[in-house]
Amino acid sequence: MTATDPLDDLQIDLTDHAARSREERPATTAPASGAAPVPRQRSMLRSVALPSEHGGWGLTGEPIVLGLLLAPSLAGLLVGLAGMIAFMARTPVSLVLVDGFRHRDLERTRLARRVAAIEISALVVLVAGATALAGPGFWWPVAIAAPLVSVQLWFDRRSRSRRLLPELAGAVGITSLVAAITLAGGGDTAVAVGAWAILAARALTSIPFVKSLVMKLHGKSTAQWTLITWDVVAVAIVVTAAWLEPTLTAGAGAVVAVVALQRLTTLRPPPRPTVTGIRQTFMGLAVVVATWLGVLMGGA
């Protein structure tokens, strides 16, 4: 279940080596005009402050959008903003953890500590604001998901964040936002938990599938039984969710459609990563819209 692409680990090692090399080089002399050599500084700030996982933005945005569609509220909006900042804060926090694990204090480490402090401070303010508006009762889905996020951070600290287990754990953890946002807006508990299950299932089928496409592009293969297993798990989750809360039937059907479409695309050569990313974005939006419309019409 924790199969990994060796190229991911190689990329992490090269990134660490590049960071050490930048630290060891003497500072660049400013030109005679006095202009500061800012491009490298901006590049380091961007690498420290912004997540490099393009798919992570979508996986974080989907539960926020769905939660606000199901039960719009100011408290829910604050929870969503807190979730997005938490996603962004993972990058500097992970860098601090990795460098601490390897007993080094680089220029990027110090910058990451400052960025993490700012983002965590903003996170605390948003959490306090949401709690003041809606009370603390809606945070229990996030509390349940916290151990999953801890698993991801444990792998982050050891530069093994690209393995399947931490990616799945982190995705299921972040999708708990839909339940918290729905509850913060006064939504039904069954709908909130069911929506979490729908989005978690979407992640459980899509992440292994996307990783298999990337491996295929690098001339490697993935055992088909592992992909089929995750597809079966995802379908079982959404079927159970729809059985317990019938208004989620449309969302469950959308996840089943995603599974079917992914299976069909394996009959063709793997597309470029950009194409795969665009397809996954549209699939995620389709699941969000289908789930929302199903609940909207079912509750009418």
Secondary structure, 3 states (H helix, E strand, C coil): CCCCCHHHHHHHHHHHHHHHHHHHCCCCCCCCCCCCCHHHHHHHHHHHHCCCCHHHHHHHHHHHHHHHHHCCCHHHHHHHHHHHHHHHHHHHHHHHHHHHHCCCCCHHHHHHHHHHHHHHHHHHHHHHHHHHHHCHHHCHHHHHHHHHHHHHHHHHHCCCCCCHHHHHHHHHHHCHHHHHHHHHCCCCHHHHHHHHHHHHHHHHHHHHHHHHHHHHHCCCCCCHHHHHHHHHHHHHHHHHHHHHCHHHHHHHHHHHHHHHHHHHHCCCCCCCHHHHHHHHHHHHHHHHHHHHHHHHHHCC
